């Protein structure tokens, strides 16, 4: 959520257009020549908002218990918001409306796999051809090949130097990239900067590098290292990197309002303290080169 630029708009659906080809024709004219009327043919699309909504109930006797060191209501809210983080990250990459959660937005993987439906170009699903980054077998040549593929990934999201882009990967891929960059004379490595709050930011060129983390079980990687060479789920030894170009001309989000945590006070006849947590929003893919995936990276 911290990467996505959100605009506040209390709408359950939003409509937009993308130019997936069929741009207006440019007319070159003679002096004193009449202008030629031209127009493009945009592709309309619509995105839907989805809801997160839960209540946390706490018996008033637990709240009043003087043996508590921590506020029991606050602890539950903190745990819930941690769960939202895990779940949102997983949905952002993996969710679909066939085998996944139909009550949540469609994730990057499904959008890229079905580009004609979601306005993503076919070349934005980039085959790494099992480029070998295993510790024992990686060479300067294979690492250079990998970097060229990452550069192609940045070109696919319309940002050759990575400006405005975040690269998402799992922690194994992140460590391996850093390790190989150090091994091969420091080429193609990361730089580190700080944001306005003093937090460290890792970059490749101008793109931010993020480990997307784990699912709510706090064990399973959101982007696994067990994909097949073709990018499918399985028990093989490959992984993927996702690139997202954020901005109001590329991928962004809208929401009714920021995530709401509201104390509703005592309920159930005065026996339970109730806390409402809710959020309504969605993703808006405004460009055919907003998102891309590099799959088929061999790690083990």
C-alpha positions as CSV (number, residue, x, y, z in Angstrom):
1,X,0.0,0.0,0.0
2,X,2.8,2.4,0.7
3,X,4.0,2.2,-2.9
4,X,0.6,2.8,-4.5
5,X,-0.4,6.4,-5.1
6,X,-4.1,6.6,-4.0
7,X,-6.6,9.2,-4.9
8,X,-9.7,9.7,-2.7
9,X,-12.8,9.1,-4.8
10,X,-16.0,7.6,-3.2
11,X,-16.9,5.5,-6.2
12,X,-17.6,1.7,-6.4
13,X,-16.5,1.7,-10.1
14,X,-14.3,4.0,-12.2
15,X,-14.1,4.2,-16.0
16,X,-11.2,4.9,-18.2
17,X,-9.7,4.5,-21.6
18,X,-6.4,3.2,-22.9
19,X,-4.9,3.5,-26.3
20,X,-3.9,-0.1,-27.2
21,X,-2.9,0.9,-30.7
22,X,-5.1,3.0,-33.1
23,X,-3.5,6.3,-32.1
24,X,-4.5,9.5,-34.0
25,X,-2.8,9.8,-37.4
26,X,-0.3,12.7,-37.7
27,X,-0.7,14.8,-40.9
28,X,2.2,16.7,-42.3
29,X,1.0,19.7,-44.4
30,X,2.2,22.1,-47.0
31,X,2.2,25.8,-46.2
32,X,-1.3,27.1,-46.4
33,X,-2.5,23.5,-46.4
34,X,-5.8,22.7,-44.7
35,X,-5.7,20.7,-41.4
36,X,-6.8,17.1,-41.6
37,X,-9.2,15.9,-39.0
38,X,-7.8,13.0,-37.0
39,X,-8.8,11.0,-33.9
40,X,-7.7,7.8,-32.2
41,X,-9.8,4.9,-31.1
42,X,-9.4,4.3,-27.4
43,X,-10.3,1.1,-25.6
44,X,-12.7,1.7,-22.7
45,X,-12.3,-0.2,-19.4
46,X,-13.7,-0.3,-16.0
47,X,-12.2,-1.1,-12.5
48,X,-14.2,-2.1,-9.4
49,X,-13.7,-1.2,-5.8
50,X,-13.4,-3.9,-3.1
51,X,-13.9,-3.8,0.7
52,X,-11.9,-4.8,3.7
53,X,-14.3,-4.9,6.7
54,X,-13.9,-6.4,10.1
55,X,-14.8,-5.8,13.7
56,X,-12.6,-6.7,16.7
57,X,-14.6,-7.4,19.9
58,X,-13.1,-7.4,23.4
59,X,-14.9,-8.3,26.6
60,X,-14.9,-5.3,28.9
61,X,-13.5,-7.4,31.8
62,X,-10.4,-8.0,29.8
63,X,-10.0,-4.3,29.1
64,X,-10.5,-3.5,32.8
65,X,-8.1,-6.2,34.0
66,X,-5.3,-4.4,35.9
67,X,-2.8,-7.3,35.3
68,X,-2.6,-6.3,31.6
69,X,0.8,-4.7,30.7
70,X,-0.4,-3.9,27.2
71,X,-3.7,-2.5,26.0
72,X,-5.5,-5.7,24.9
73,X,-7.6,-3.8,22.3
74,X,-4.5,-2.1,20.9
75,X,-2.6,-5.4,20.6
76,X,-5.5,-7.0,18.6
77,X,-5.6,-4.0,16.3
78,X,-1.9,-4.1,15.7
79,X,-2.1,-7.8,15.0
80,X,-5.0,-7.3,12.6
81,X,-3.1,-4.5,10.7
82,X,-0.1,-6.8,10.4
83,X,-2.4,-9.4,8.9
84,X,-3.8,-6.8,6.4
85,X,-0.2,-6.1,5.3
86,X,0.5,-9.8,4.5
87,X,-2.9,-10.3,2.9
88,X,-2.8,-7.1,0.7
89,X,0.7,-8.0,-0.6
90,X,-0.3,-11.5,-1.5
91,X,-3.5,-10.3,-3.2
92,X,-1.5,-7.7,-5.1
93,X,0.7,-10.3,-6.7
94,X,-1.4,-13.5,-6.8
95,X,-5.1,-13.0,-6.6
96,X,-7.5,-14.0,-9.3
97,X,-11.2,-14.5,-9.6
98,X,-11.1,-18.1,-10.7
99,X,-9.3,-19.9,-7.9
100,X,-8.7,-16.9,-5.6
101,X,-10.8,-14.4,-3.7
102,X,-13.6,-12.9,-5.8
103,X,-14.2,-10.3,-3.1
104,X,-10.7,-8.7,-3.7
105,X,-9.0,-7.0,-6.6
106,X,-7.2,-8.9,-9.3
107,X,-3.5,-9.2,-8.8
108,X,-0.5,-8.5,-11.1
109,X,0.1,-12.1,-12.2
110,X,-3.5,-12.6,-13.4
111,X,-3.5,-9.2,-15.2
112,X,-0.2,-10.0,-17.0
113,X,-1.3,-13.6,-17.9
114,X,-4.5,-12.3,-19.4
115,X,-3.2,-9.1,-21.0
116,X,-5.9,-8.8,-23.7
117,X,-8.5,-8.6,-20.9
118,X,-6.7,-6.3,-18.5
119,X,-4.8,-4.0,-21.0
120,X,-1.3,-5.4,-20.7
121,X,0.9,-6.0,-23.7
122,X,2.0,-9.6,-24.4
123,X,5.7,-8.7,-24.4
124,X,5.3,-7.6,-20.8
125,X,5.4,-11.2,-19.8
126,X,9.1,-11.7,-20.3
127,X,10.7,-15.2,-20.5
128,X,14.0,-15.5,-18.7
129,X,14.7,-18.8,-20.4
130,X,15.9,-20.3,-17.2
131,X,18.8,-17.9,-16.8
132,X,21.0,-19.7,-14.4
133,X,21.7,-17.7,-11.2
134,X,22.5,-20.8,-9.0
135,X,25.4,-20.2,-6.7
136,X,27.5,-22.9,-8.2
137,X,26.8,-22.4,-11.8
138,X,26.4,-18.6,-12.2
139,X,29.0,-16.9,-14.3
140,X,29.8,-13.4,-15.4
141,X,28.0,-14.1,-18.7
142,X,24.8,-15.5,-17.1
143,X,24.7,-12.6,-14.6
144,X,25.1,-10.1,-17.5
145,X,22.3,-11.9,-19.4
146,X,20.1,-11.5,-16.3
147,X,20.8,-7.8,-16.0
148,X,19.9,-7.3,-19.7
149,X,16.6,-9.1,-19.0
150,X,16.0,-6.8,-16.0
151,X,16.7,-3.8,-18.3
152,X,14.3,-5.2,-20.8
153,X,11.7,-5.4,-18.0
154,X,12.2,-1.7,-17.3
155,X,11.8,-0.9,-21.0
156,X,8.5,-2.9,-20.9
157,X,7.1,-0.6,-18.2
158,X,8.1,2.5,-20.1
159,X,11.0,3.5,-17.9
160,X,14.5,2.5,-19.1
161,X,16.2,4.1,-16.1
162,X,13.7,2.8,-13.6
163,X,12.2,6.2,-12.6
164,X,8.8,5.6,-11.0
165,X,9.2,1.8,-11.0
166,X,9.2,-0.7,-8.1
167,X,10.7,-4.1,-8.6
168,X,9.1,-6.9,-6.5
169,X,10.9,-10.2,-5.8
170,X,11.3,-12.7,-3.0
171,X,14.1,-12.5,-0.4
172,X,16.1,-15.3,-2.1
173,X,16.2,-13.5,-5.4
174,X,17.1,-10.3,-3.6
175,X,20.1,-11.9,-1.8
176,X,21.3,-13.8,-4.8
177,X,21.3,-10.6,-7.0
178,X,23.3,-8.7,-4.4
179,X,25.7,-11.7,-3.9
180,X,26.4,-12.1,-7.6
181,X,26.9,-8.3,-8.1
182,X,29.6,-8.4,-5.5
183,X,31.2,-11.5,-7.0
184,X,31.4,-10.1,-10.5
185,X,33.4,-6.9,-9.8
186,X,30.4,-5.0,-8.3
187,X,28.6,-4.7,-11.6
188,X,24.9,-4.4,-11.8
189,X,24.5,-4.0,-8.0
190,X,22.3,-1.9,-5.8
191,X,22.6,1.6,-4.5
192,X,21.1,2.8,-1.2
193,X,19.4,6.1,-0.5
194,X,17.0,7.5,2.2
195,X,13.4,8.6,1.9
196,X,12.1,11.8,3.6
197,X,11.6,9.8,6.8
198,X,15.2,8.6,6.9
199,X,14.3,5.0,5.9
200,X,16.8,3.2,3.7
201,X,15.7,2.6,0.0
202,X,17.5,0.0,-2.1
203,X,17.6,0.8,-5.9
204,X,18.7,-0.7,-9.1
205,X,19.3,2.3,-11.4
206,X,16.4,4.5,-10.3
207,X,14.0,1.6,-9.6
208,X,13.1,0.8,-6.0
209,X,13.9,-2.9,-5.1
210,X,11.4,-4.5,-2.7
211,X,11.1,-8.0,-1.2
212,X,7.4,-8.6,-1.2
213,X,7.6,-10.8,1.8
214,X,5.4,-13.7,3.0
215,X,1.8,-14.7,3.2
216,X,-0.2,-14.4,6.4
217,X,1.1,-17.8,7.6
218,X,4.4,-15.8,7.9
219,X,6.2,-18.8,6.2
220,X,5.1,-19.1,2.5
221,X,6.8,-16.7,0.1
222,X,4.3,-14.6,-1.9
223,X,6.6,-14.9,-4.9
224,X,8.0,-18.4,-4.6
225,X,11.3,-19.9,-5.7
226,X,9.5,-23.1,-6.8
227,X,8.0,-21.9,-10.1
228,X,8.5,-23.9,-13.2
229,X,10.7,-22.5,-16.0
230,X,7.5,-21.5,-17.7
231,X,6.4,-19.4,-14.7
232,X,3.7,-21.8,-13.4
233,X,3.2,-22.9,-9.8
234,X,5.0,-26.1,-9.0
235,X,8.0,-27.6,-7.2
236,X,10.8,-26.6,-9.5
237,X,13.6,-24.1,-8.9
238,X,12.6,-20.8,-10.6
239,X,11.2,-17.5,-9.6
240,X,9.9,-14.2,-11.0
241,X,10.4,-10.4,-10.7
242,X,7.5,-8.1,-11.1
243,X,7.9,-4.5,-12.3
244,X,5.3,-1.8,-11.6
245,X,5.4,1.7,-13.0
246,X,3.4,3.9,-10.6
247,X,1.7,7.2,-11.4
248,X,-1.5,8.7,-12.6
249,X,-0.7,7.8,-16.2
250,X,0.3,4.2,-15.3
251,X,-0.9,2.2,-12.3
252,X,-2.5,3.8,-9.3
253,X,-5.3,3.3,-6.8
254,X,-8.4,5.0,-5.6
255,X,-10.1,4.7,-2.3
256,X,-13.1,6.1,-0.5
257,X,-10.7,7.2,2.3
258,X,-7.6,5.9,4.0
259,X,-7.9,2.8,6.1
260,X,-10.3,3.5,8.9
261,X,-9.9,2.2,12.5
262,X,-12.9,3.4,14.5
263,X,-13.7,2.8,18.2
264,X,-17.5,2.0,18.4
265,X,-17.4,1.8,22.2
266,X,-19.4,-0.7,24.2
267,X,-21.9,-3.0,22.4
268,X,-23.9,-6.1,23.1
269,X,-25.7,-4.6,26.0
270,X,-22.6,-3.0,27.3
271,X,-20.5,-6.2,27.6
272,X,-18.1,-5.9,24.6
273,X,-15.9,-3.1,23.3
274,X,-16.1,-3.1,19.5
275,X,-13.5,-1.7,17.0
276,X,-14.4,-1.3,13.3
277,X,-11.7,-1.6,10.7
278,X,-12.7,-0.9,7.1
279,X,-11.3,0.3,3.7
280,X,-12.8,0.5,0.2
281,X,-10.7,0.9,-2.8
282,X,-9.3,-0.6,-6.0
283,X,-6.5,-0.6,-8.6
284,X,-6.6,1.5,-11.8
285,X,-4.3,0.3,-14.7
286,X,-4.3,3.4,-17.0
287,X,-1.5,2.3,-19.4
288,X,-0.6,-0.9,-21.4
289,X,2.9,-0.6,-20.1
290,X,2.2,-0.2,-16.4
291,X,3.1,-3.7,-15.2
292,X,5.4,-6.6,-16.3
293,X,6.8,-9.9,-15.1
294,X,10.2,-11.5,-15.7
295,X,9.8,-15.3,-15.1
296,X,12.0,-18.3,-15.5
297,X,14.9,-17.2,-13.3
298,X,16.7,-20.3,-12.0
299,X,17.8,-20.0,-8.4
300,X,18.6,-23.5,-7.2
